[in-house]
Amino acid sequence: GGAASINIGESIVCDYDSGDSRYDIFLLKDRKYNYNGLAKLADAINRQGAVATIELQHPGAASRRNGKNQMAPSDGPNPLDPSIMCRAMTEEEIYRVIDEFSEAALYAKTRGFGMVQIHGGHGWLINQIFSPFFNKRTDCWGGSVENRARFGVAVVDEIHRKCGKDFP
């Protein structure tokens, strides 16, 4: 009791590009199998007077897949591990990932979480798309700071569209 919010971290919005880690929560897998563990956890947090929060993230080039052609903002060597080649996300994949963030947020809301934290730093996908170091795109998702910020803004806008403007 007494905490304003308790945040559950390392929650991946997809399960196709992340590898497998015993420390991560894979929200797509949880939705598919309806584990209900997150609902129980959120309920326990909320009963103590705190707001349950969950961190949403997508690894992009930081994936631990141990594979090739990891999805990233741009083609070329992975800036985090040059021995791994990345492939540029298609426009369709960009919109799919935006939708995955919003679906994960809606799932968290229906499980009792009062807000979500969007992980946009530390080399994860939103940071990769925003960074001119990672993002060499020449379309509407690259180049200017406004274009590179477009993805993160779209994620937040889509979450508000699905979860309500009052859902933080």
N, C-alpha and C positions, 0 to 999 in steps of 0.2 A: 504494500500500500504506500501511497504518497508519491509515487513516480507519475509524472505527467504522461509519459509514453514509454513503451517497451518495444524496441525494434528487433524484428527477426531478420537477419541478414542472409546474404548468399542465396537468394531465391531467383533461379534462372527462369526466364519466361518461355524458353523452348527446351526441347530435349533432343533435337536432331544435330546440333552443332556444338555441343558442350562437353562431350566425353562423359565420364561418370566420376563423381567424387562423393565420397561418403559424407562430406561436409556440406554439400549443396542441397537445396530444396529445389526440385524440378517441378514447377507449377503446372506445366502442360501434362506431365505424367500424373500428378496428383489429381488434376481435373479428369483425366481419362479413367483413372481407377477409383476415384472418389474415396480416398483414404479417410477423410474426415478428421485426421490428426490436427490439421491446421485450425479447424473449427473448434476443437477441444482446447487447443492452445490459446486461441483468441478469447474464448469464453473465460478461461482461467485468468487471463490478464485483465479482461474487462471487469470481472467480478471483484477484483482488488482495487478498482477505481482508476486504473490507468487506461490509456488508449493503446490498443494493439496496432502496431505498425509493421509493415513488411517491406523489405527492400527488393525492388525489381531490377534485374540486370540481364544483359545479353553480352556474352564474351566476344563475339565477332572474332577478330584475329587472335585474341587471347585464349581461344578455345584450347581445351586439353584433349582434343580428339585423337591425337597421335596419328593424324591422317595428313593428306595433301589437299591442296585447293581449299583451304579454310576460307569461309566467307568473310570479307573485309570491305572497307570502303573502296579500295583500289587493287588492281592487279600488281603482282610482284612479290618480292621476298617479304616475309612477315617481319616488320620492324622490331618485334620482340624476340624473334628467333629466325635469323636469315636462312637457316637450313630448311624452313618450311615455306612453300609457295602459297600465296593467297590469291584468291580470285575476287574480282570486283562484284559486289552485289548488283543484281539486276534491279531495275525499277520495280518489278513485281515483288522481288524479295524485300526491298525497302518497305513497301506498303504492307507486306505480310508481317514483318517484324513490328511495325507500328501497331498493327492490329493485335499482335501477340502481347505487346505491353498492355494494351487496353483490356484485352480479354483476361489477362492475369490480374489486373487491378480490379476488374468486375468480380472475378472469382474470389479474390481476397475480401472484397466488400461483402459478398454474400456469405462468407465464412465468418464474418464478425470483426474484420479489421476496420478500424476507423479512419485510416489513411495509409497511403503508400509513399515510399521514398524511391525516387528514380535514381539509380546509380549512373551518374554521368561523368565519372572521373576515373582516375587510376588506370587508364589504358583499356577500359571496356568499350563496347561498341559506340555508345553515344559520344564518348570522348574521342574515339578514333575518327568518327565522322566529322566532329568539330575541329580536330587538329589538322593544320596544314602539313604536319609531319607524316601523318597516316593517309590523309585524304588528298589525292591528286586528281580527283574527278574534275571534269570540265562541264558537267551538266548542272541542273538546278540544285544539286546536292553538294557541289564543290565550288572552289574558287573563293568568292568573297565571304567575309565573315557572316553575312546575312544568309547566304546559301548554305554554309556549313552548319549554321545554327538551326536551319529549317527542320532537320530530322528530330532534334530534341523538342522543339516547339510542337511539331506534329504529334509526337508521343503524348505530351501533356494535353494538347487540345483533344485528342481522341479519347484519352482517359476521362476528361471532363464531359465529353459528349456521351460516353457510355455510362459513366458513374454519377453524373450530375455535377454541375458547376460548384456545388458546395462541398464536394468530396475532396479533401486536401491530399 
